[in-house]
Amino acid sequence: MEIFISSILSSRLLLFLLSQLFFFFTFCLASTQTIILPLKTQVLPKPSGKLSFHHNVSLTVSLTVGSPPQPVTMVLDTGSELSWLHCKKAPNFHSVFDPLRSTSYSPIPCTSPTCRTRTRDFPIPVSCDQKKLCHAVISYADSSSTEGNLASETFHIGNSAMPGTIFGCMDSGFSTNTDEDSKTTGLIGFNRGSLSFVTQMGFPKFSYCISGQDSSGILLFGESSFSWLRGLKYTPLVQISTPLPYFDRVAYTVHLEGIKVANSVLQLPKSVYAPDHTGAGQTMVDSGTQFTFLLGPVYTALKNEFLRQTKASLKVLEDPNFVFQGAMDLCYRVPLTQRSLPALPTVTLMFRGAEMSVSAERLLYRVPGERRGSDSVYCFTFGNSDLLNVEAYIIGHHHQQNMWMEFDLAKSRVGFAEVRCDLAGQRLGVGA
């Protein structure tokens, strides 16, 4: 009996050591390797009337999953942890992942340490289903939700295979935008959580660059030391070790310290930009959100200053019943015959150690299908978080266009620099 028990313990120890060795080599490989993938901007022709944080205009990446590999298209979201795929066919889904066709698919039981400890940062706690499998429910700010089981599977990124990657195999849910959901197979989570895709891959940093000219972009894992990429400015990530009820500890939270319109800094105390004692009011860089949203007092101050500086060049849409995506109430009428927008004052987001400037066409968004007589409707691309019941500042991907965005996990910072992302893609052989 002692020999038998010793043999079992030795086998378990060997398996443990082999698993640790695998992750060590994975980390070493990730630390030295660079992988570049094309990134796409997916646009819904007719956006819904309410804000869709994750499913209106999305950044998507294509890869393969399983053995043999199945092609999938996933929404890139730095605001989410768990990556997930639609695993059940439905009339509106054009693309699903079929776990029954994969020999490397393995569901995660409730008793697994992965289920019990690595899901601690999920907004909704995991549960145990009737089959004793780890069950997860993911919900989003637009009231969409999806649920299913955690599982491990082989994800193929470039020429690299990542066996044992944890993801959600989702078989039910609710969506406020089924048309948009039908275009993708799922979502790939890139925040700093234990089960985030980038954490599991072990890369110390990743970057992306979104073109403002077309629907192309770049997603890069690893170092981005290119001679043509210069002038990255870095801002540190906010580190809060104590759990707070309204603070997302695994988001890419930065220090927003002020906003200026042209050369006029909004006359607000710095404290209005900082999280309060509950954690409400953090500033998150989120690729899963289209536009940028500010808490009420800051949004109102920015709106009033932008109105003041553009009153001579833009005609305000006088329609109190029209609020674009439920949170953007500053809109303008622009003649259909007018080929370009007038000169607009640059809005600068002032972070600790770095500034991000939003100018020209990134400040106003033409609302598809909206007309007032012979005028088209354009809306200011900053919205009011209070109208969404969201207690946070969110920097969306529209304002990250033609910015090289670097997320340095090793040094806990975010860097950015203005570049032509279409040209960057051509230099790197992506989307040329």
MARFITI-453430 format. One record per residue (C-alpha): y negated, x, z negated. Coordinates in steps of 0.05 Angstrom, whole numbers, padded with zeros to 5 digits, always signed. Layout:
N
YXZ;...
END
This chain:
432
+00000+00000+00000;-00049+00056-00018;-00033+00091+00049;-00044+00025+00086;-00112+00012+00051;-00132+00084+00063;-00115+00077+00136;-00158+00014+00143;-00216+00048+00107;-00209+00109+00152;-00209+00065+00214;-00271+00027+00191;-00306+00093+00175;-00288+00119+00244;-00315+00056+00277;-00379+00061+00235;-00389+00134+00253;-00376+00120+00327;-00427+00063+00326;-00479+00108+00293;-00465+00162+00343;-00475+00113+00400;-00543+00091+00373;-00562+00164+00361;-00548+00182+00433;-00582+00118+00457;-00644+00137+00418;-00643+00209+00444;-00635+00183+00515;-00691+00133+00506;-00736+00187+00477;-00732+00229+00540;-00719+00179+00595;-00771+00139+00635;-00753+00074+00668;-00800+00037+00714;-00790-00036+00735;-00831-00084+00777;-00868-00138+00739;-00888-00204+00770;-00941-00256+00754;-00911-00325+00761;-00962-00381+00772;-00950-00456+00764;-00988-00490+00821;-01013-00547+00778;-01019-00528+00704;-01006-00581+00652;-01065-00611+00613;-01047-00578+00547;-01040-00504+00531;-00972-00474+00547;-00972-00409+00509;-00909-00382+00542;-00898-00424+00604;-00961-00433+00645;-00975-00367+00679;-00922-00317+00659;-00905-00244+00668;-00833-00238+00691;-00783-00182+00700;-00717-00184+00737;-00654-00149+00713;-00579-00160+00708;-00537-00180+00648;-00462-00181+00635;-00397-00153+00664;-00398-00162+00723;-00474-00164+00725;-00510-00230+00735;-00583-00229+00760;-00634-00260+00712;-00710-00268+00711;-00742-00265+00643;-00812-00277+00616;-00841-00214+00584;-00868-00233+00515;-00897-00182+00466;-00907-00240+00417;-00833-00256+00410;-00774-00220+00378;-00709-00252+00403;-00693-00246+00477;-00655-00307+00503;-00624-00336+00565;-00608-00407+00588;-00532-00411+00582;-00520-00484+00600;-00531-00513+00668;-00581-00569+00674;-00610-00606+00734;-00678-00571+00727;-00651-00500+00717;-00644-00459+00780;-00618-00399+00743;-00572-00394+00682;-00529-00341+00651;-00455-00359+00648;-00422-00324+00588;-00353-00347+00611;-00359-00302+00672;-00374-00240+00631;-00320-00197+00598;-00372-00161+00554;-00400-00225+00522;-00387-00231+00447;-00416-00285+00401;-00443-00264+00333;-00408-00295+00272;-00448-00321+00212;-00417-00268+00167;-00443-00211+00211;-00496-00165+00180;-00535-00178+00245;-00539-00252+00229;-00551-00243+00154;-00603-00186+00153;-00632-00171+00221;-00659-00241+00232;-00706-00239+00171;-00769-00241+00214;-00749-00303+00254;-00800-00359+00241;-00743-00408+00231;-00683-00382+00190;-00617-00378+00226;-00559-00423+00207;-00483-00428+00214;-00456-00477+00266;-00389-00514+00265;-00354-00455+00297;-00381-00407+00243;-00427-00374+00294;-00498-00351+00282;-00545-00406+00306;-00619-00395+00322;-00676-00442+00337;-00738-00414+00370;-00803-00455+00374;-00870-00440+00408;-00942-00461+00398;-00939-00510+00457;-00884-00550+00419;-00829-00522+00464;-00764-00502+00430;-00696-00475+00448;-00633-00464+00408;-00564-00433+00413;-00520-00377+00388;-00534-00303+00378;-00488-00259+00419;-00481-00187+00443;-00479-00169+00516;-00491-00111+00565;-00561-00111+00594;-00574-00067+00655;-00643-00036+00659;-00655+00007+00721;-00594+00052+00725;-00580+00047+00651;-00531+00001+00617;-00546-00023+00546;-00480-00050+00516;-00482-00089+00452;-00552-00117+00462;-00565-00177+00416;-00595-00239+00449;-00595-00314+00444;-00548-00354+00489;-00586-00420+00489;-00553-00486+00507;-00605-00538+00486;-00679-00547+00473;-00743-00583+00490;-00797-00561+00539;-00868-00586+00553;-00863-00555+00622;-00795-00562+00655;-00821-00543+00724;-00842-00474+00700;-00780-00464+00657;-00736-00477+00718;-00763-00415+00752;-00737-00366+00699;-00671-00353+00664;-00702-00338+00596;-00749-00295+00556;-00747-00221+00536;-00778-00207+00468;-00819-00144+00460;-00850-00147+00390;-00834-00098+00334;-00778-00139+00302;-00708-00112+00288;-00677-00152+00345;-00733-00143+00395;-00708-00116+00462;-00753-00054+00459;-00729-00040+00387;-00656-00045+00408;-00668+00001+00467;-00698+00054+00421;-00756+00073+00466;-00815+00101+00426;-00865+00069+00473;-00872+00023+00533;-00928+00005+00580;-00946-00048+00631;-01001-00057+00682;-01018-00124+00714;-01055-00127+00780;-01114-00174+00786;-01109-00174+00863;-01039-00202+00872;-00978-00221+00832;-00950-00151+00824;-00946-00105+00764;-00908-00049+00729;-00865-00047+00667;-00851+00024+00642;-00805+00046+00586;-00820+00116+00558;-00875+00166+00570;-00931+00153+00620;-00960+00223+00628;-00989+00217+00698;-01047+00259+00723;-01082+00198+00750;-01077+00160+00684;-01134+00185+00640;-01180+00160+00587;-01133+00118+00545;-01168+00094+00482;-01124+00077+00423;-01132+00027+00367;-01084+00028+00307;-01037-00028+00290;-01049-00066+00225;-00996-00049+00174;-00983-00100+00119;-00920-00089+00079;-00927-00150+00033;-00903-00215+00065;-00959-00265+00074;-00948-00338+00094;-00990-00336+00158;-00984-00264+00179;-00935-00242+00233;-00914-00173+00209;-00877-00155+00274;-00933-00174+00322;-00978-00123+00355;-01036-00136+00308;-01100-00096+00318;-01167-00091+00282;-01219-00134+00319;-01287-00114+00291;-01337-00147+00336;-01354-00177+00404;-01414-00165+00449;-01441-00201+00511;-01475-00149+00555;-01513-00109+00502;-01519-00165+00450;-01470-00160+00393;-01452-00227+00362;-01488-00232+00295;-01427-00246+00252;-01401-00210+00190;-01341-00164+00202;-01302-00203+00151;-01297-00262+00199;-01251-00220+00243;-01204-00197+00188;-01142-00234+00162;-01154-00272+00097;-01110-00269+00034;-01058-00314+00066;-01053-00271+00129;-01089-00323+00173;-01137-00292+00224;-01098-00233+00250;-01112-00208+00321;-01050-00203+00365;-01041-00172+00434;-00995-00221+00468;-00967-00216+00539;-00936-00285+00531;-01004-00320+00527;-01047-00328+00589;-01118-00330+00561;-01154-00304+00499;-01165-00348+00438;-01214-00338+00381;-01222-00374+00314;-01275-00428+00314;-01337-00393+00286;-01328-00332+00331;-01312-00375+00392;-01374-00417+00381;-01419-00356+00374;-01390-00325+00437;-01396-00390+00476;-01469-00400+00456;-01488-00328+00475;-01452-00332+00542;-01487-00398+00556;-01554-00367+00539;-01544-00308+00585;-01517-00349+00644;-01561-00411+00642;-01602-00388+00702;-01542-00372+00746;-01488-00423+00729;-01486-00499+00727;-01450-00526+00666;-01398-00581+00676;-01427-00639+00637;-01361-00674+00621;-01344-00679+00547;-01276-00709+00564;-01253-00647+00602;-01224-00591+00559;-01182-00544+00600;-01113-00531+00569;-01136-00566+00506;-01178-00508+00480;-01228-00486+00533;-01289-00531+00533;-01339-00486+00569;-01333-00501+00643;-01378-00496+00703;-01389-00527+00772;-01389-00478+00829;-01402-00501+00901;-01340-00498+00945;-01381-00462+00998;-01399-00406+00950;-01355-00347+00966;-01364-00308+00903;-01387-00318+00831;-01457-00295+00810;-01465-00232+00768;-01437-00245+00699;-01451-00210+00633;-01392-00167+00610;-01357-00190+00546;-01332-00131+00505;-01279-00137+00450;-01295-00083+00399;-01231-00058+00366;-01226-00001+00315;-01231+00062+00357;-01232+00028+00425;-01266-00026+00466;-01238-00073+00519;-01287-00099+00571;-01277-00165+00607;-01320-00173+00668;-01330-00209+00735;-01274-00255+00757;-01234-00246+00693;-01288-00285+00655;-01282-00349+00695;-01218-00383+00719;-01218-00432+00776;-01180-00494+00753;-01129-00513+00808;-01138-00582+00836;-01203-00597+00798;-01265-00618+00837;-01330-00652+00822;-01359-00676+00888;-01369-00614+00931;-01360-00567+00872;-01298-00532+00844;-01289-00525+00769;-01287-00458+00734;-01274-00449+00659;-01292-00393+00611;-01229-00354+00597;-01238-00352+00522;-01214-00412+00483;-01219-00441+00413;-01157-00427+00369;-01179-00482+00321;-01166-00535+00374;-01094-00510+00379;-01082-00508+00303;-01068-00433+00311;-01095-00390+00255;-01102-00326+00296;-01140-00288+00349;-01097-00278+00411;-01112-00229+00467;-01077-00258+00528;-01052-00223+00591;-01109-00250+00636;-01156-00203+00600;-01106-00146+00607;-01109-00147+00683;-01122-00080+00714;-01112-00047+00647;-01058+00003+00632;-01031-00025+00567;-00990+00025+00525;-00953+00003+00463;-00937+00066+00422;-00886+00045+00370;-00876+00116+00344;-00949+00124+00326;-00963+00050+00311;-01020+00041+00360;-01040+00006+00424;-01076+00044+00480;-01111+00018+00542;-01151+00043+00601;-01180+00010+00663;-01139+00025+00726;-01124-00008+00792;-01055-00033+00777;-01037-00046+00850;-01053+00027+00866;-01014+00050+00804;-00954+00011+00829;-00959+00045+00897;-00963+00114+00864;-00900+00099+00824;-00863+00068+00883;-00863-00003+00855;-00889-00061+00894;-00916-00016+00949;
END
